[in-house]
Structure formats: structure tokens, C-alpha cells
Amino acid sequence: MTDKKKIEVCFTPATFPYFKNDDAIVVIIDILRATSAIVTAFMNGARQIIPVGTLEEAMDYKNRGFLVAAERDGIVRDFADFGNSPYNFTPERVKNNDIVYSTTNGTNCIMMAKESYRVLIGAYLNHKALIDYMVSEKRDVLIFCAGWKNKFNLEDSIYAGSLVTDLLKSDEFFTECDSAHASMDLWSIAKDNLMGYIDKAAHRHRLKRNNLDDVMEYCHTFNQTDIIPVLKGKYLVELSNFND
């Protein structure tokens, strides 16, 4: 086991300092909807995404002429060009553009993890590509759930379990992390009726109250792309362009 690399799961940003591992690959997951939207933006031709933690930063970029996606509590901010629904990131809007992005949970997690060996953006949409890359890298993996305002959430934790389950199919990894085991248990319960189980999630109902839940099935669809967004300095770029 000593030659194998460990997998850990951090359920919320509040506990990230206890998991921090600068030699690890960190996978940020915010299924509803930030990381699903980021992956979609690159699928539709975005050049770079600039994640920022505050609305003030996002507004400053807007005043400098940048295209801005910004939301809080799921609602698009009045100064922004659009919010964080994956359906906002159409080719007509994003192709060959740089996009500034600020969300309630996900973009802050990216900033928290920036000192790690590599920071990847994960979603059901690029699941197999993530697994293949992490197996090939042979490094510790930390799956970092965005949660909801420092609280545990179901949608990210369930997807974390899917990642852990598939990574452990490789001989490269092991886990002694209780939250990793808990996430796998959640995945084993939810996987056969994923959309039915996700109906329990609090954020699914926040989105529904605001008529923003049209992306539920899309955000829980596996393997739509091989693209992996990765943090390079202050930008997110496609992993294939990381060394350019």
C-alpha cells in the first residue's frame, strides 16, 4: 500500500485547511452549477476563464470591458452578462472569449486550492477524462466539494463518491479517509436512480423556486467531453493547453 497514492474527500470549504496537500491533484466539484458550467464553457470554445472570489472583483473586470458571469444564491447579478447556468455558456457567447466568473461557492474553492500541484475542474460531464488523467499522474488526489456556504451538500458529495469509486478500480490508489468512504456509500445508494435521489438536495429546490432547475439532468450526465479545465496562474485553461 505504501506505493499507492491516497484519495481524500473534503466535503466543504470549512474543512479544507485540514485536508490541504500542496503535492496533490485537487478536483473542484460544484455540480449545481459552477463546475458543470465551466466545463460547458470550454466545450463551447471559451479561451480562458478567470475565477474571482468577490463580486467587487467581478464588477471591476466588467468595468474594464470583460465578459462577466456572476451569481449569488443562484441569481445572476445585475451588472453581469449572465449567471452560472451551463445553458448560458453558448458558443455564440463564449467562443474565443475570456470570461470572468464569480459564484457563491465554486470559485472561492478554486482560489483556496491554488497552491496545490494541480487544480482541476470536475463534473459528470468530463468524468472519464478526469479518471484517466489522475490514474496516469500517480499523485495523491483530494476531491474538494464546494458544498453550500461552508455546509455539506448532497450533489457534490454523491459525485465525489463516483470519483472515488472509479479511482479505486485502479491499483494506483487507496483510501483511509472516512469522508471518502461516506461519499462512496452515498453514491452506491443514489446511482441507480440518480435524479430521484438528487430531488432530496436542498440546492435542487433553491433552483426550482427560482425557475433555474432546467439543467438538472444535464449536470448529471456522464462523459460528454474529454476536456479538463485546469488552473494556470489566475486563469482556467484547457489541460491540453496547460504547457503552451
C-alpha positions as CSV (number, residue, x, y, z in Angstrom):
1,M,0.0,0.0,0.0
2,T,2.9,2.4,0.6
3,D,3.5,2.8,-3.1
4,K,-0.1,3.7,-3.7
5,K,-1.4,7.3,-3.7
6,K,-4.1,8.3,-1.3
7,I,-7.6,9.7,-2.1
8,E,-9.3,12.1,0.3
9,V,-12.6,13.9,0.1
10,C,-13.2,17.3,1.6
11,F,-17.0,17.9,1.9
12,T,-16.9,21.7,2.5
13,P,-14.6,24.6,2.2
14,A,-14.7,25.0,6.0
15,T,-12.6,21.8,6.4
16,F,-10.2,22.4,3.5
17,P,-7.4,23.5,5.8
18,Y,-7.4,20.1,7.4
19,F,-7.0,18.4,4.0
20,K,-4.6,20.8,2.4
21,N,-1.9,18.9,0.5
22,D,0.2,21.0,-1.9
23,D,1.5,17.9,-3.6
24,A,-2.0,16.6,-4.5
25,I,-4.2,16.9,-7.5
26,V,-7.2,18.8,-6.3
27,V,-10.5,18.3,-8.2
28,I,-13.0,21.1,-7.5
29,I,-16.6,19.9,-7.9
30,D,-19.7,22.2,-7.8
31,I,-22.2,20.2,-9.7
32,L,-25.1,22.6,-9.4
33,R,-23.8,24.6,-11.2
34,A,-20.4,26.2,-11.3
35,T,-18.1,23.4,-12.4
36,S,-20.7,22.0,-14.8
37,A,-20.9,25.4,-16.4
38,I,-17.1,25.8,-16.6
39,V,-16.7,22.5,-18.4
40,T,-19.5,23.5,-20.7
41,A,-17.9,26.9,-21.5
42,F,-14.7,25.1,-22.6
43,M,-16.8,22.6,-24.6
44,N,-18.3,25.6,-26.4
45,G,-15.0,27.2,-27.2
46,A,-14.1,29.6,-24.3
47,R,-10.5,30.5,-24.4
48,Q,-9.9,31.2,-20.7
49,I,-12.0,31.7,-17.6
50,I,-10.8,34.0,-14.8
51,P,-12.3,32.8,-11.5
52,V,-12.7,35.6,-8.9
53,G,-13.9,35.3,-5.3
54,T,-15.9,38.6,-4.9
55,L,-18.5,40.5,-6.7
56,E,-16.3,43.6,-6.4
57,E,-13.6,41.9,-8.4
58,A,-16.1,40.8,-11.0
59,M,-17.5,44.3,-11.3
60,D,-14.0,45.7,-11.7
61,Y,-13.4,43.4,-14.6
62,K,-16.7,44.3,-16.1
63,N,-15.8,48.0,-16.0
64,R,-12.6,47.1,-17.9
65,G,-14.6,45.5,-20.7
66,F,-14.5,41.8,-19.8
67,L,-17.4,39.4,-20.3
68,V,-18.7,38.5,-16.8
69,A,-20.7,35.6,-15.4
70,A,-21.6,36.3,-11.8
71,E,-24.3,35.0,-9.4
72,R,-25.1,34.7,-5.7
73,D,-27.6,32.2,-4.4
74,G,-28.2,31.1,-7.9
75,I,-29.4,34.6,-9.1
76,V,-27.5,36.5,-11.8
77,R,-26.1,39.8,-10.6
78,D,-27.5,42.9,-12.3
79,F,-24.1,44.0,-13.6
80,A,-23.2,40.6,-15.1
81,D,-23.7,39.5,-18.7
82,F,-25.1,36.2,-17.4
83,G,-25.3,33.8,-14.5
84,N,-23.9,30.3,-13.9
85,S,-26.3,28.1,-15.8
86,P,-24.4,25.9,-18.2
87,Y,-27.0,26.8,-20.7
88,N,-25.8,30.5,-20.6
89,F,-22.4,29.4,-21.9
90,T,-23.4,29.1,-25.5
91,P,-20.9,29.1,-28.4
92,E,-22.3,32.4,-29.5
93,R,-21.4,34.0,-26.2
94,V,-18.2,32.3,-25.2
95,K,-16.3,31.0,-28.3
96,N,-12.7,32.5,-28.3
97,N,-13.6,34.7,-25.3
98,D,-12.1,35.2,-21.9
99,I,-14.8,35.1,-19.2
100,V,-14.6,36.4,-15.7
101,Y,-16.6,34.1,-13.3
102,S,-17.8,34.5,-9.7
103,T,-20.2,32.2,-7.9
104,T,-21.5,31.6,-4.5
105,N,-19.3,28.6,-3.7
106,G,-17.2,27.1,-6.5
107,T,-14.9,30.0,-7.5
108,N,-13.8,30.5,-3.9
109,C,-12.8,26.9,-3.7
110,I,-10.6,27.3,-6.7
111,M,-8.8,30.2,-5.0
112,M,-8.4,28.2,-1.8
113,A,-6.7,25.3,-3.7
114,K,-4.5,27.4,-5.9
115,E,-1.2,26.3,-4.2
116,S,-1.8,22.7,-5.0
117,Y,0.2,20.7,-7.5
118,R,-2.7,20.9,-9.9
119,V,-6.3,22.2,-9.7
120,L,-8.8,20.5,-12.0
121,I,-12.4,21.3,-12.6
122,G,-14.6,18.2,-12.4
123,A,-18.1,17.3,-13.3
124,Y,-20.1,14.4,-14.5
125,L,-19.6,15.9,-18.0
126,N,-15.8,15.1,-18.0
127,H,-15.8,12.2,-15.6
128,K,-13.8,9.6,-17.6
129,A,-11.2,12.1,-18.7
130,L,-10.7,13.1,-15.0
131,I,-10.2,9.4,-14.0
132,D,-7.9,8.7,-16.8
133,Y,-5.7,11.7,-16.1
134,M,-5.5,11.1,-12.4
135,V,-4.6,7.5,-12.8
136,S,-1.8,8.5,-15.3
137,E,-0.4,11.1,-12.9
138,K,0.1,8.8,-10.0
139,R,-0.3,11.5,-7.3
140,D,-2.4,11.9,-4.2
141,V,-5.9,13.1,-5.0
142,L,-8.1,15.5,-3.0
143,I,-11.7,15.8,-4.1
144,F,-12.9,19.2,-2.9
145,C,-16.7,19.6,-2.7
146,A,-17.9,23.2,-2.9
147,G,-20.8,22.5,-0.7
148,W,-23.2,25.3,0.1
149,K,-21.9,28.3,2.1
150,N,-19.5,26.0,4.1
151,K,-22.2,23.4,4.6
152,F,-22.3,19.8,3.4
153,N,-24.5,19.2,0.3
154,L,-25.7,16.1,-1.4
155,E,-25.0,16.8,-5.1
156,D,-21.3,17.3,-4.7
157,S,-20.8,14.6,-2.1
158,I,-22.5,12.0,-4.3
159,Y,-20.4,12.9,-7.3
160,A,-17.3,12.7,-5.1
161,G,-18.3,9.1,-4.3
162,S,-18.5,8.3,-8.0
163,L,-14.9,9.6,-8.5
164,V,-13.5,7.7,-5.5
165,T,-15.3,4.5,-6.6
166,D,-13.8,4.7,-10.1
167,L,-10.3,5.8,-9.0
168,L,-10.1,2.8,-6.6
169,K,-10.7,0.5,-9.5
170,S,-7.1,1.3,-10.4
171,D,-4.2,-0.3,-8.5
172,E,-2.7,3.2,-8.1
173,F,-4.9,4.4,-5.2
174,F,-6.1,3.6,-1.7
175,T,-8.2,5.5,0.8
176,E,-8.3,5.5,4.6
177,C,-10.5,8.7,4.6
178,D,-13.8,8.4,6.3
179,S,-15.4,11.1,4.1
180,A,-14.2,9.2,1.0
181,H,-15.9,6.1,2.3
182,A,-19.0,8.1,3.2
183,S,-19.2,9.6,-0.3
184,M,-18.9,6.1,-1.9
185,D,-21.8,4.9,0.3
186,L,-23.9,7.8,-0.9
187,W,-23.0,7.1,-4.5
188,S,-23.9,3.4,-4.0
189,I,-27.3,4.4,-2.7
190,A,-28.0,7.1,-5.3
191,K,-26.5,5.8,-8.6
192,D,-29.4,3.6,-9.7
193,N,-31.9,6.5,-9.5
194,L,-29.7,9.5,-9.5
195,M,-32.2,12.1,-10.5
196,G,-34.7,10.7,-8.0
197,Y,-32.1,10.9,-5.2
198,I,-31.0,14.4,-6.1
199,D,-34.6,15.5,-5.7
200,K,-33.7,15.5,-2.0
201,A,-30.9,18.1,-2.4
202,A,-31.6,21.5,-0.9
203,H,-30.0,23.3,-3.8
204,R,-32.2,21.5,-6.3
205,H,-35.1,23.2,-4.5
206,R,-33.4,26.6,-4.3
207,L,-33.0,26.4,-8.1
208,K,-36.6,25.2,-8.6
209,R,-38.0,28.1,-6.6
210,N,-36.3,30.5,-9.0
211,N,-37.1,28.5,-12.1
212,L,-33.5,27.7,-12.6
213,D,-33.7,23.9,-12.4
214,D,-33.8,23.2,-16.1
215,V,-30.2,22.0,-16.0
216,M,-30.6,19.2,-13.5
217,E,-30.4,16.2,-15.9
218,Y,-27.6,17.9,-18.0
219,C,-25.5,18.5,-14.9
220,H,-25.8,14.8,-14.0
221,T,-24.9,13.4,-17.5
222,F,-21.7,11.4,-17.7
223,N,-18.9,11.8,-20.2
224,Q,-19.9,14.5,-22.7
225,T,-16.3,15.7,-23.2
226,D,-12.6,14.9,-22.8
227,I,-11.9,18.5,-21.8
228,I,-10.4,19.1,-18.3
229,P,-10.2,22.7,-17.2
230,V,-7.1,23.4,-15.1
231,L,-5.9,26.4,-13.1
232,K,-2.8,28.0,-14.7
233,G,-1.8,31.1,-12.7
234,K,-5.0,33.1,-12.3
235,Y,-6.7,31.6,-15.3
236,L,-8.6,28.4,-16.1
237,V,-7.5,26.9,-19.4
238,E,-7.9,23.5,-21.1
239,L,-5.5,20.9,-19.8
240,S,-4.3,20.2,-23.3
241,N,-3.1,23.8,-23.5
242,F,-1.5,23.9,-20.0
243,N,2.1,23.8,-21.2
244,D,1.6,26.3,-24.1
